[in-house]
């Protein structure tokens, strides 16, 4: 029994060290910057990253809060290069019209900030308007079929099939199909990490 407890504790210590190094690097925090954000000493962070200490739960909570992740994410011993498959039946349709237009969230992730992949279908005459997103949000759009009218901050931009567009979406924006055939497009939305 004691042997298993030691093995489990060692596994958690190693996982915390690996995950803390990864998350700190991913967010671009120096040891000093993370120490200041978390209210934890630089020396403690070094010991944790080198798997030389088992910090208190309170310390792990402070570090998680400073990184914007849960304790579970910090202690996940199976974390590493992961591939998460999202089968079609798990994609989430979030917007639709009676004429057949729709947007579907295909996949998303939270690190380093929210990143979403969407599939859109806009039927002729349909439009979807969006309020401004947080400053620093960027959208990438690729039109597969039809011609999209992309409206950004009051200006219209024609995006024909085979064309891609990128724009900062911290302003009012929208997607419109002024044509006679459906528009099929893929969109990625990157939202900056909360500060």
N, C-alpha and C positions, 0 to 999 in steps of 0.2 A: 504494500500500500504506500509506504513512504517513498519507495522508488518511483512509482507512477506519479506521485505529487511533485517530486523533483523534476521528472521528465516533462510534465505539463508546464511547470513554472519556467523551466529552461526554454521550452518551445514558445511560451508567451513572451519571454524576455527577448528571444531572437526575433520573433515576429514584430514586436514593438520597435526594436532597433532598426530593422529593415524598413518597416513602413514609415517610421519617422524620418529616416534619411530620404526616402523616396518622396514623401509628401512635402518635406521642406524644400528639396531641390526643385520639385515640380512647381512650387509656388514662388521660387526665387528668393526665399528668405535666408539671410545669413544666420548663423547661430545667435549673434547679438540681437538681430531684429526679432527673431522668434522668441528669444528670452524676454525681451521687452514686452512683446505682445501678450505672452503667456503669464508673465509675472513669475517666471521660473529662472533660476540661475543658469548662466551659460555652462558652467561646470556640470550641472545636473543634466543638461541636454547632451553634452559630450558623453557622459557616463551612460546615458540611455542609448544613444546611437552606437556606442561600442559594446552594448549588452553587458555592462559591468555592474548594473544596479537594477533593482526591482522597485520602481517608484511607487508612491502611494496612489490610490485611486484618485485623490484630489489633484495630484500633479498631472496624471494622465488626462483628467477632465479639462484642466487648464490648457494643456497642450492641444487637445482636440478642439476646444473652443477657438483657440488662436489660429488653428489651421482650417477651421470650418468643417470638421469631420466629426463623426461619432467615435465613442470609445471602441465600438465594435470594429470600425475601420482601422483604428490604430492597432488593435490586438488580433486582427484576423491573420491566423498563421497560414492560411491557404492563399493569401493574397500574393499576387505576383502577376506575370503576364497572363491576362485573362481574356478570353473571347466569350462574349455573351451573344448567343444567337437569339433573334427575335423572329419566331415564325409568323407567317402572314396573319394567322388568327389572333395573335397577340398585339398586332398593330392597332392603334387607337384612332378611330375616326372622331374628330373634334368639331367639324363644321360641315354642313351639307345644305343643299337647297333642293326644292322639289324638282327642278329641272335636271338634276344629276351632278351638279358641282359638288366637290367635297375636298377636304384636306385630311390627311391621315398622318399621324405621328408614327414614323417607322421605327425609330430608335432614339435613345438619348443617353447622356452620361453627365455626371456632375463634376468631373475633374478636368482641368483646373477650375473651370466655371461651367455652367450648363451649356451643353452642346446638343442640338436636336437635328434630326434628319427627317424631312417631310416629303410626302408625295401629294401633289395637288392636281385636281382636275377641275377646270373652269369651263362651263358650257357657254355657248355664245350668249352675250348679253349679261352674263353674271359678273359680279364684282365682290370683293371682300376688302374691307377697309380695316386698318389697324391703328390703334393709338400708338404714340411713341413708346419705345422700349427704353430700358435704362441706358444712360450714356455709356458708350463703348460697345454697344451691341452691333454686330455685323451680320448681314444676311447674304448668302450666296444663292443664286437661282440659276437653274439650267432648264431651258425650254426644250422639250423633246418633240412636241407637235403643236401646231397652231402658232398664233402670234399673241404674245402677252403684252398688255399695256401696263407697265410698271409705273405707279405714281409715287413719287418721293418728294415730300415737302412742297406739294402743289404743282410739281412739274411732271409731265408724262414722258415716258421713255418706251419706245417700241423695241420689244425683244422677240425676234423671230425664231423659229425652230432651229435648233443647233447652236444657238447663241446663249452665252452665260452672262450674268450681271452680278456685281457685288456692290453693296451700299451700306452705309451706316444707318441703322433703323431707329435712331433716337429721336426721330421726327415722325410726324404723321405719314403713313404710307399705305399703299394698297395694291391690289392685283385685279386687273380687269380684262375681260375678253370682249373686245369690240369686233371680233371677226365672225366668220360663219362656220368655223369648225372648232371642236373642243381644243382647249389648251391643256397639255399634260406637262407638268414640270416637277422637278425635284428641287428642294430647298434645304439649305443648312442654316441654322441660326446659332450664333455664338454669343452668349451673354457673359459679360465680365464677372469674375469672381466677386462676391460681396466683400466689401471692405469694412 
